[in-house]
Amino acid sequence: MITKCLFPVAGYGTRFLPATKSMPKEMLPVVNKPLVQYGVEEAIEAGMTTCAMVTGRGKRTITDHFDISYELEHQISGSGKEAYLASIRDVLDKGVFTTVRQREMKGLGHAVLTGRPLIGNEPFGVLLSDDLCINNGPGVLAQMAELYRQFRCSIVAIQEVPEDETHKYGVIRGESLKSGIYRVDEMVEKPDPADAPSNLAIIGRYILTPDIFDILQDTSPGANGEIQITDALQTQAAQGCVMAYKFKGRRFDCGSVPGFVEATNFVYENYYLQD
C-alpha cells in the first residue's frame, strides 16, 4: 500500500566533525554497514522499495553506495571477500533509488517538501538515518505501515524520554486509544521541560499523507528559524487526524557520539559476533 520512503540525508553532521568534514554522517558505519543502509533495509522490509533521497552538497557517496561498483566487483569476483557484498547486493536487487538536492538547510519540514517531486500524490514513509532501530521482529516502518491500513492518516513513532530531555525532540500530547496508540491533540517542537505536554517524544520514523506537502508550503519557520515537520503535523492534526505509535524495538540515537558508540557495541555483540 505504501511503496515509497523519503530519506532526508542532506544534513552536515557537525557533531561528528572532523570525521564528517568530507564523509556524510549517514555513511558512518555501525560495525560494517553504514547507517543509511540499515534504514533502507528497514524501508524495503516494510514494502517501501522506492527510496527517495533528499541529498545535499558533498553527499555523492550516498548515491554511489546504492549503485554497482564495477571495479570492486571485478577485483573480488570469485574470492571469499565477495560474500561481504551480499547485503548491499540484496538491497540493490529489491530497491529503486531516486534523488533530489536540497540546496539550503531549512529544517526537516523543508527537506520533506523538497522531496515532493519524488513522492507525488500518495502516502509515504520518512526515515531519519540518525535513529537506528533494531528489532527481532518486524521493523518500525513495517509496524507503522500495518497501522496505516487501519487509520489511513499520518502516523509518528514515539517513545518515552526523560523529562529533562524533551528539549531535544518534538513532543506530543494525545488521547490514548489503546496500548501504545494515541490520537494526537498537540505537538511541540523542542519544548523546555517545564512547557512539554508530555514525555512522549517523536523519533525519526513517520508515515505521512500527501496533503502534508500543501501544509508545509504554507508553514512559517518555527523553532531555530526552520520549517518544522512538527508544526505541519500539528496543523494536520487540527484539520483531521494524526496518530502516534509507541513502537516495538530498540532505538539508538546515532546522531550523538555516545548513542553511536552504544549502537556499534550492541550490533557487534548481538549480531556481528553471531554470524
FIROKOL-341422 format. One record per residue (C-alpha): residue in one letter; z, y, x; residue number from 1. Coordinates in nm, 2 decimals, decimal comma. Example, Ala and Ser with C-alpha at 12.3 -4.5 7.8 and 13.67 -1.06 7.14 Angstrom:
// residues 2
+------+--------+--------+--------+------+
| resn |     c3 |     c2 |     c1 | resi |
+------+--------+--------+--------+------+
|    A |   0,78 |  -0,45 |   1,23 |    1 |
|    S |   0,71 |  -0,11 |   1,37 |    2 |
+------+--------+--------+--------+------+
// end
This chain:
// residues 275
+------+--------+--------+--------+------+
| resn |     c3 |     c2 |     c1 | resi |
+------+--------+--------+--------+------+
|    M |   0,00 |   0,00 |   0,00 |    1 |
|    I |   0,08 |   0,24 |   0,29 |    2 |
|    T |  -0,17 |   0,19 |   0,57 |    3 |
|    K |  -0,12 |   0,50 |   0,79 |    4 |
|    C |   0,16 |   0,62 |   1,01 |    5 |
|    L |   0,19 |   0,96 |   1,18 |    6 |
|    F |   0,33 |   0,98 |   1,53 |    7 |
|    P |   0,44 |   1,33 |   1,64 |    8 |
|    V |   0,41 |   1,29 |   2,02 |    9 |
|    A |   0,35 |   1,65 |   2,14 |   10 |
|    G |   0,70 |   1,74 |   2,25 |   11 |
|    Y |   0,79 |   1,84 |   2,60 |   12 |
|    G |   1,08 |   1,60 |   2,66 |   13 |
|    T |   1,28 |   1,87 |   2,85 |   14 |
|    R |   1,60 |   1,66 |   2,85 |   15 |
|    F |   1,43 |   1,42 |   3,09 |   16 |
|    L |   1,30 |   1,66 |   3,34 |   17 |
|    P |   1,18 |   1,62 |   3,61 |   18 |
|    A |   1,06 |   1,28 |   3,50 |   19 |
|    T |   0,87 |   1,43 |   3,21 |   20 |
|    K |   0,71 |   1,70 |   3,41 |   21 |
|    S |   0,38 |   1,50 |   3,42 |   22 |
|    M |   0,46 |   1,20 |   3,21 |   23 |
|    P |   0,51 |   1,21 |   2,83 |   24 |
|    K |   0,86 |   1,13 |   2,72 |   25 |
|    E |   0,71 |   0,88 |   2,47 |   26 |
|    M |   0,58 |   0,68 |   2,77 |   27 |
|    L |   0,92 |   0,63 |   2,92 |   28 |
|    P |   0,97 |   0,26 |   2,95 |   29 |
|    V |   1,26 |   0,07 |   2,78 |   30 |
|    V |   1,26 |  -0,22 |   3,03 |   31 |
|    N |   0,88 |  -0,29 |   3,05 |   32 |
|    K |   0,74 |  -0,13 |   2,74 |   33 |
|    P |   0,70 |   0,24 |   2,66 |   34 |
|    L |   0,89 |   0,39 |   2,37 |   35 |
|    V |   0,58 |   0,48 |   2,17 |   36 |
|    Q |   0,46 |   0,11 |   2,18 |   37 |
|    Y |   0,79 |   0,00 |   2,02 |   38 |
|    G |   0,72 |   0,25 |   1,74 |   39 |
|    V |   0,36 |   0,14 |   1,70 |   40 |
|    E |   0,46 |  -0,22 |   1,68 |   41 |
|    E |   0,71 |  -0,13 |   1,40 |   42 |
|    A |   0,45 |   0,06 |   1,21 |   43 |
|    I |   0,19 |  -0,23 |   1,23 |   44 |
|    E |   0,46 |  -0,48 |   1,12 |   45 |
|    A |   0,50 |  -0,26 |   0,81 |   46 |
|    G |   0,13 |  -0,28 |   0,74 |   47 |
|    M |   0,06 |   0,08 |   0,87 |   48 |
|    T |  -0,22 |  -0,03 |   1,10 |   49 |
|    T |  -0,38 |   0,32 |   1,13 |   50 |
|    C |  -0,17 |   0,51 |   1,38 |   51 |
|    A |  -0,24 |   0,88 |   1,38 |   52 |
|    M |  -0,11 |   1,05 |   1,70 |   53 |
|    V |  -0,04 |   1,43 |   1,70 |   54 |
|    T |  -0,06 |   1,50 |   2,07 |   55 |
|    G |  -0,05 |   1,80 |   2,29 |   56 |
|    R |  -0,14 |   1,91 |   2,64 |   57 |
|    G |  -0,05 |   1,66 |   2,91 |   58 |
|    K |  -0,04 |   1,37 |   2,67 |   59 |
|    R |  -0,35 |   1,18 |   2,76 |   60 |
|    T |  -0,15 |   0,89 |   2,90 |   61 |
|    I |  -0,05 |   0,80 |   2,54 |   62 |
|    T |  -0,41 |   0,77 |   2,42 |   63 |
|    D |  -0,50 |   0,58 |   2,73 |   64 |
|    H |  -0,22 |   0,33 |   2,68 |   65 |
|    F |  -0,38 |   0,24 |   2,34 |   66 |
|    D |  -0,71 |   0,16 |   2,49 |   67 |
|    I |  -0,86 |  -0,10 |   2,72 |   68 |
|    S |  -0,82 |  -0,06 |   3,09 |   69 |
|    Y |  -1,13 |  -0,24 |   3,22 |   70 |
|    E |  -1,04 |  -0,21 |   3,58 |   71 |
|    L |  -0,69 |  -0,35 |   3,53 |   72 |
|    E |  -0,82 |  -0,63 |   3,30 |   73 |
|    H |  -1,07 |  -0,73 |   3,57 |   74 |
|    Q |  -0,82 |  -0,73 |   3,85 |   75 |
|    I |  -0,57 |  -0,96 |   3,69 |   76 |
|    S |  -0,80 |  -1,17 |   3,48 |   77 |
|    G |  -0,72 |  -1,54 |   3,52 |   78 |
|    S |  -0,39 |  -1,47 |   3,71 |   79 |
|    G |  -0,03 |  -1,52 |   3,59 |   80 |
|    K |   0,00 |  -1,15 |   3,56 |   81 |
|    E |  -0,24 |  -1,14 |   3,26 |   82 |
|    A |   0,04 |  -1,26 |   3,04 |   83 |
|    Y |   0,21 |  -0,92 |   3,08 |   84 |
|    L |  -0,06 |  -0,76 |   2,87 |   85 |
|    A |  -0,01 |  -0,98 |   2,57 |   86 |
|    S |   0,20 |  -0,74 |   2,37 |   87 |
|    I |  -0,04 |  -0,44 |   2,41 |   88 |
|    R |  -0,34 |  -0,66 |   2,35 |   89 |
|    D |  -0,19 |  -0,77 |   2,02 |   90 |
|    V |  -0,13 |  -0,40 |   1,93 |   91 |
|    L |  -0,49 |  -0,31 |   2,01 |   92 |
|    D |  -0,63 |  -0,60 |   1,81 |   93 |
|    K |  -0,43 |  -0,50 |   1,50 |   94 |
|    G |  -0,42 |  -0,12 |   1,52 |   95 |
|    V |  -0,66 |   0,17 |   1,48 |   96 |
|    F |  -0,57 |   0,48 |   1,67 |   97 |
|    T |  -0,67 |   0,84 |   1,59 |   98 |
|    T |  -0,56 |   1,17 |   1,75 |   99 |
|    V |  -0,54 |   1,54 |   1,68 |  100 |
|    R |  -0,39 |   1,80 |   1,91 |  101 |
|    Q |  -0,10 |   2,03 |   1,81 |  102 |
|    R |  -0,18 |   2,35 |   2,00 |  103 |
|    E |   0,16 |   2,51 |   1,95 |  104 |
|    M |   0,50 |   2,36 |   1,93 |  105 |
|    K |   0,63 |   2,50 |   1,59 |  106 |
|    G |   0,85 |   2,22 |   1,48 |  107 |
|    L |   0,83 |   1,87 |   1,32 |  108 |
|    G |   0,70 |   2,01 |   0,99 |  109 |
|    H |   0,42 |   2,19 |   1,17 |  110 |
|    A |   0,34 |   1,86 |   1,36 |  111 |
|    V |   0,32 |   1,67 |   1,03 |  112 |
|    L |   0,09 |   1,94 |   0,89 |  113 |
|    T |  -0,13 |   1,92 |   1,19 |  114 |
|    G |  -0,18 |   1,55 |   1,12 |  115 |
|    R |  -0,32 |   1,62 |   0,77 |  116 |
|    P |  -0,69 |   1,56 |   0,86 |  117 |
|    L |  -0,59 |   1,21 |   0,99 |  118 |
|    I |  -0,40 |   1,12 |   0,68 |  119 |
|    G |  -0,58 |   1,25 |   0,38 |  120 |
|    N |  -0,45 |   1,23 |   0,03 |  121 |
|    E |  -0,23 |   0,92 |   0,05 |  122 |
|    P |   0,13 |   0,83 |   0,12 |  123 |
|    F |   0,21 |   0,77 |   0,49 |  124 |
|    G |   0,48 |   0,69 |   0,73 |  125 |
|    V |   0,62 |   0,92 |   1,00 |  126 |
|    L |   0,78 |   0,77 |   1,31 |  127 |
|    L |   0,96 |   0,96 |   1,59 |  128 |
|    S |   0,95 |   0,75 |   1,91 |  129 |
|    D |   1,27 |   0,91 |   2,03 |  130 |
|    D |   1,46 |   0,69 |   1,78 |  131 |
|    L |   1,43 |   0,33 |   1,89 |  132 |
|    C |   1,53 |   0,10 |   1,61 |  133 |
|    I |   1,60 |  -0,27 |   1,69 |  134 |
|    N |   1,60 |  -0,53 |   1,41 |  135 |
|    N |   1,63 |  -0,91 |   1,39 |  136 |
|    G |   1,47 |  -0,89 |   1,05 |  137 |
|    P |   1,21 |  -0,65 |   0,91 |  138 |
|    G |   1,18 |  -0,32 |   1,09 |  139 |
|    V |   1,29 |   0,01 |   0,94 |  140 |
|    L |   0,95 |   0,11 |   0,82 |  141 |
|    A |   0,89 |  -0,23 |   0,66 |  142 |
|    Q |   1,22 |  -0,19 |   0,47 |  143 |
|    M |   1,12 |   0,16 |   0,36 |  144 |
|    A |   0,77 |   0,05 |   0,26 |  145 |
|    E |   0,93 |  -0,21 |   0,03 |  146 |
|    L |   1,14 |   0,06 |  -0,13 |  147 |
|    Y |   0,84 |   0,28 |  -0,18 |  148 |
|    R |   0,69 |   0,01 |  -0,40 |  149 |
|    Q |   0,99 |   0,07 |  -0,63 |  150 |
|    F |   1,04 |   0,45 |  -0,62 |  151 |
|    R |   0,69 |   0,59 |  -0,54 |  152 |
|    C |   0,83 |   0,90 |  -0,38 |  153 |
|    S |   0,92 |   1,04 |  -0,03 |  154 |
|    I |   1,20 |   0,84 |   0,15 |  155 |
|    V |   1,40 |   0,93 |   0,45 |  156 |
|    A |   1,60 |   0,69 |   0,67 |  157 |
|    I |   1,97 |   0,79 |   0,72 |  158 |
|    Q |   2,28 |   0,68 |   0,90 |  159 |
|    E |   2,63 |   0,79 |   0,92 |  160 |
|    V |   2,72 |   1,00 |   1,22 |  161 |
|    P |   3,04 |   1,15 |   1,35 |  162 |
|    E |   3,11 |   1,47 |   1,16 |  163 |
|    D |   3,11 |   1,68 |   1,48 |  164 |
|    E |   2,75 |   1,57 |   1,55 |  165 |
|    T |   2,59 |   1,69 |   1,22 |  166 |
|    H |   2,45 |   2,00 |   1,41 |  167 |
|    K |   2,20 |   1,76 |   1,58 |  168 |
|    Y |   2,04 |   1,63 |   1,26 |  169 |
|    G |   1,90 |   1,70 |   0,92 |  170 |
|    V |   2,18 |   1,61 |   0,68 |  171 |
|    I |   2,16 |   1,50 |   0,32 |  172 |
|    R |   2,38 |   1,51 |   0,01 |  173 |
|    G |   2,29 |   1,29 |  -0,28 |  174 |
|    E |   2,38 |   1,06 |  -0,57 |  175 |
|    S |   2,44 |   0,70 |  -0,47 |  176 |
|    L |   2,22 |   0,48 |  -0,69 |  177 |
|    K |   2,32 |   0,16 |  -0,53 |  178 |
|    S |   2,45 |   0,04 |  -0,20 |  179 |
|    G |   2,27 |   0,23 |   0,08 |  180 |
|    I |   2,02 |   0,42 |  -0,15 |  181 |
|    Y |   2,07 |   0,78 |  -0,26 |  182 |
|    R |   1,88 |   1,03 |  -0,47 |  183 |
|    V |   1,87 |   1,34 |  -0,25 |  184 |
|    D |   2,02 |   1,67 |  -0,40 |  185 |
|    E |   2,04 |   1,87 |  -0,08 |  186 |
|    M |   1,91 |   1,87 |   0,27 |  187 |
|    V |   2,02 |   2,10 |   0,55 |  188 |
|    E |   1,87 |   2,11 |   0,90 |  189 |
|    K |   2,13 |   2,10 |   1,18 |  190 |
|    P |   2,43 |   2,24 |   0,99 |  191 |
|    D |   2,76 |   2,33 |   1,16 |  192 |
|    P |   3,01 |   2,06 |   1,09 |  193 |
|    A |   3,20 |   2,30 |   0,85 |  194 |
|    D |   2,89 |   2,35 |   0,65 |  195 |
|    A |   2,75 |   2,00 |   0,65 |  196 |
|    P |   2,71 |   1,85 |   0,30 |  197 |
|    S |   2,80 |   1,50 |   0,43 |  198 |
|    N |   2,78 |   1,30 |   0,75 |  199 |
|    L |   2,46 |   1,12 |   0,64 |  200 |
|    A |   2,20 |   1,22 |   0,90 |  201 |
|    I |   1,82 |   1,17 |   0,88 |  202 |
|    I |   1,68 |   0,98 |   1,17 |  203 |
|    G |   1,31 |   0,95 |   1,28 |  204 |
|    R |   1,17 |   0,74 |   1,00 |  205 |
|    Y |   1,00 |   0,88 |   0,69 |  206 |
|    I |   0,77 |   0,78 |   0,42 |  207 |
|    L |   0,60 |   1,09 |   0,27 |  208 |
|    T |   0,38 |   1,15 |  -0,03 |  209 |
|    P |   0,07 |   1,36 |   0,03 |  210 |
|    D |   0,19 |   1,67 |  -0,17 |  211 |
|    I |   0,42 |   1,73 |   0,13 |  212 |
|    F |   0,12 |   1,89 |   0,31 |  213 |
|    D |   0,08 |   2,17 |   0,05 |  214 |
|    I |   0,46 |   2,23 |   0,06 |  215 |
|    L |   0,45 |   2,25 |   0,44 |  216 |
|    Q |   0,17 |   2,50 |   0,42 |  217 |
|    D |   0,39 |   2,73 |   0,22 |  218 |
|    T |   0,72 |   2,66 |   0,41 |  219 |
|    S |   0,85 |   2,95 |   0,62 |  220 |
|    P |   1,01 |   2,89 |   0,96 |  221 |
|    G |   1,37 |   2,78 |   0,94 |  222 |
|    A |   1,62 |   2,66 |   1,20 |  223 |
|    N |   1,52 |   2,76 |   1,55 |  224 |
|    G |   1,23 |   2,96 |   1,41 |  225 |
|    E |   1,04 |   2,63 |   1,35 |  226 |
|    I |   0,87 |   2,48 |   1,04 |  227 |
|    Q |   1,12 |   2,21 |   0,94 |  228 |
|    I |   1,03 |   1,90 |   0,76 |  229 |
|    T |   1,38 |   1,90 |   0,61 |  230 |
|    D |   1,30 |   2,23 |   0,43 |  231 |
|    A |   0,98 |   2,10 |   0,29 |  232 |
|    L |   1,16 |   1,78 |   0,17 |  233 |
|    Q |   1,43 |   2,00 |   0,01 |  234 |
|    T |   1,15 |   2,17 |  -0,19 |  235 |
|    Q |   1,00 |   1,83 |  -0,28 |  236 |
|    A |   1,34 |   1,71 |  -0,39 |  237 |
|    A |   1,39 |   2,01 |  -0,62 |  238 |
|    Q |   1,04 |   1,96 |  -0,77 |  239 |
|    G |   1,06 |   1,58 |  -0,82 |  240 |
|    C |   1,23 |   1,31 |  -0,62 |  241 |
|    V |   1,33 |   1,23 |  -0,26 |  242 |
|    M |   1,52 |   0,91 |  -0,17 |  243 |
|    A |   1,75 |   0,84 |   0,13 |  244 |
|    Y |   1,79 |   0,49 |   0,26 |  245 |
|    K |   2,07 |   0,37 |   0,49 |  246 |
|    F |   1,86 |   0,13 |   0,69 |  247 |
|    K |   1,94 |  -0,21 |   0,83 |  248 |
|    G |   1,92 |  -0,23 |   1,21 |  249 |
|    R |   2,05 |  -0,06 |   1,52 |  250 |
|    R |   1,92 |   0,28 |   1,63 |  251 |
|    F |   1,93 |   0,43 |   1,98 |  252 |
|    D |   1,88 |   0,80 |   2,04 |  253 |
|    C |   1,63 |   0,77 |   2,33 |  254 |
|    G |   1,58 |   1,15 |   2,32 |  255 |
|    S |   1,90 |   1,17 |   2,52 |  256 |
|    V |   1,97 |   1,02 |   2,86 |  257 |
|    P |   2,28 |   0,83 |   2,75 |  258 |
|    G |   2,10 |   0,68 |   2,45 |  259 |
|    F |   1,80 |   0,59 |   2,66 |  260 |
|    V |   2,02 |   0,41 |   2,91 |  261 |
|    E |   2,21 |   0,23 |   2,63 |  262 |
|    A |   1,88 |   0,12 |   2,47 |  263 |
|    T |   1,75 |  -0,01 |   2,81 |  264 |
|    N |   2,06 |  -0,21 |   2,88 |  265 |
|    F |   2,06 |  -0,35 |   2,52 |  266 |
|    V |   1,69 |  -0,46 |   2,53 |  267 |
|    Y |   1,73 |  -0,60 |   2,88 |  268 |
|    E |   2,03 |  -0,81 |   2,80 |  269 |
|    N |   1,93 |  -0,92 |   2,45 |  270 |
|    Y |   1,56 |  -0,96 |   2,47 |  271 |
|    Y |   1,41 |  -0,95 |   2,82 |  272 |
|    L |   1,66 |  -1,20 |   2,97 |  273 |
|    Q |   1,60 |  -1,43 |   2,68 |  274 |
|    D |   1,22 |  -1,46 |   2,75 |  275 |
+------+--------+--------+--------+------+
// end
